Amino acid sequence: MSFVLNTYNRRKISFKKGKGSYLYSTNNKKYLDFVQGIAVNCLGHANKNLIKAVNSQAKKVWHVSNAFVIPEQEKLAKKLTKNTFADYVAFQNSGAEATEAAIKFARRYFYSIGQPKKNRILCVNGSFHGRTLATVFASNNKKAMEGYYPKVEGFDHFNYGDHKGMERAITNKTAAIMLEPILGEGGIKVIPDYCLQGLRKICNKKKILLILDEVQCGIGRTGKFFAFEHAKVKPDIVPIAKGIGGGFPLGACLVNKKVAAGMKPGTHGTTFGGNPLAMNVGNAVLDIVLQKSFLKNVQKNSKYFHNGLNKLKYEYPKVIQEVRGLGMLIGLKLNVDQTKFIRKLTENKLLTIRAAENVVRILPPLNVKKKEIDLAIAIIRKVCKNYK
Ligand SMILES: Cc1ncc(COP(=O)(O)O)c(C=O)c1O
């Protein structure tokens, strides 16, 4: 009997240790882990630089209040702003918190310029922004909202790909459009570059803010530091989490000068966000991910992976309908049941995870080795073959 609240359908495997791309189960089996905590462990398990970052900071100071200047926080904020569109960073603990902060900052911006009624956020149906009340209703996913009414007000929605519907949904109360450049939980649906560019233009024209949720697709996952960089657009607000902590809980909300001007002491806060321990790990993650050669390698290896998977799609069209995604954020849209397929991959020692639209999500660590990609392809091929 488990005393853990029953909010997950958990697979009956537990792990005693991890190393790089591999996890070792308590019953002594070795798994190729292409879940990595759902795009969290961007440098794999037990990365020696991250272990060092935790250990060295743990001996100094774990936690101090944000009532004090935290040097590790200053350092990480400087790195993030130097290397991105952002001018300022507010540290949080998770993706949902970072996304909720993004919603708050957008509203607060219009409040600060004397337009408090401009407070609605326009989002995509079937997206995923988190599990807090506001982010659940922002995502507008029936299953996630069930039992949690009354509805949190202030969100409007349009369908993925419906440009006209999106324009129609913008009113004089719209403060911002918020979306994931790649819908992760929603089925690894990439928003094409020209759409992101069009969105930026519409936001400029209507004088509203553009929030791009990079919680899952950011921090090098697509081969660029941020997924929106492929489209060469500049958002106003970007929530991040997952990869930035490399496995340590860490979120942040990045903003430009314009949005930052709406915030002042007391308008937002957190007890744990930006603690020295998380900051030291975040700094260590960025020291690796921001190296040009690192992201080049992600691009090269992910191209190799996509090519291999597309070959499988041609070999087994009755099993694989489509290879989706960008970089190391990969989805296999199946013609067969995703749950069974994932179970078969697991039996063959490859861990993957579901997404909407019958998609199997494949999320290797960003520093995955070519031979590990080959092994994953061989396992997927073996499973596909058995469907013949
Ligand atoms: C795009 C996106 N936003 C927000 C979240 C919420 O992050 P967290 O689970 O850390 O609260 C997720 C989590 O999967 C996500 O994929």
The ligand as an SDF file (V2000), in Angstrom:
LIG
                    3D

 16 16  0  0  0  0  0  0  0  0999 V2000
    5.5330   24.2550  -21.5790 C   0  0  0  0  0  0  0  0  0  0  0  0
    5.3690   23.9920  -20.1210 C   0  0  0  0  0  0  0  0  0  0  0  0
    5.0240   25.0030  -19.2980 N   0  0  0  0  0  0  0  0  0  0  0  0
    4.8860   24.8090  -17.9730 C   0  0  0  0  0  0  0  0  0  0  0  0
    5.0740   23.5630  -17.4120 C   0  0  0  0  0  0  0  0  0  0  0  0
    4.9030   23.3710  -15.9230 C   0  0  0  0  0  0  0  0  0  0  0  0
    6.1190   23.1060  -15.3410 O   0  0  0  0  0  0  0  0  0  0  0  0
    6.2080   22.4400  -13.8690 P   0  0  0  0  0  0  0  0  0  0  0  0
    5.7390   21.0420  -13.9960 O   0  0  0  0  0  0  0  0  0  0  0  0
    7.6610   22.5620  -13.4980 O   0  0  0  0  0  0  0  0  0  0  0  0
    5.3360   23.2400  -12.9840 O   0  0  0  0  0  0  0  0  0  0  0  0
    5.4410   22.4950  -18.2130 C   0  0  0  0  0  0  0  0  0  0  0  0
    5.6390   21.1400  -17.6510 C   0  0  0  0  0  0  0  0  0  0  0  0
    5.6460   20.1540  -18.3090 O   0  0  0  0  0  0  0  0  0  0  0  0
    5.5820   22.6990  -19.6080 C   0  0  0  0  0  0  0  0  0  0  0  0
    5.9180   21.7020  -20.4310 O   0  0  0  0  0  0  0  0  0  0  0  0
  1  2  1  0
  2  3  1  0
  2 15  2  0
  3  4  2  0
  4  5  1  0
  5  6  1  0
  5 12  2  0
  6  7  1  0
  7  8  1  0
  8  9  2  0
  8 10  1  0
  8 11  1  0
 12 13  1  0
 12 15  1  0
 13 14  2  0
 15 16  1  0
M  END
$$$$
